[in-house]
Each structure stands twice: as C-alpha cells, then as structure tokens.
Amino acid sequence: MENIDLRQAILNRVQNNSREQLNEVIEGSVGHDERALPGLGVLFEMIWKETGDTDHNHMVDTLYQHLHNKQG
C-alpha cells in the first residue's frame, strides 16, 4: 500500500484542475469548513515558493493589516 502524505494528497487532488476549478476550490474553502484549511495552506505554500520578495512583502503586509484592523 502506497503511503502518501497530506501535502501530496492535496496536490494530487487539484493538479489537473482548470483555472476556474482552482478558483472554485479556493472560493469554496475560504470562510467555510475548517477541514479545507490544510488544503489552502498547501496551495498558499505553492504560491509562496513561486513568488519573490516583493510579493511576499505584499502578502505579509496584507495579513498584518488584516490582523491588526480586526483586533482594534
């Protein structure tokens, strides 16, 4: 029996999706069932690895602003 880790299982599930299907996966996961969060984490990891410092800074700034605006 093949042993696949969670990350690979998630990638296998979406690797053949169209752009529209990927969008539906994300839209259908954001703000819904918490079981989708690991999948979103794997997708975010892919984005993070493929982007540079400018995009990283933008994402972190966006997250920081969101977190601090929600707490205040």
Secondary structure, 3 states (H helix, E strand, C coil): CCCCCHHHHHHHHHCCCCHHHHHHHHHHHCCCCHHHHHHHHHHHHHHHHHCCHHHHHHHHHHHHHHHHHHHC
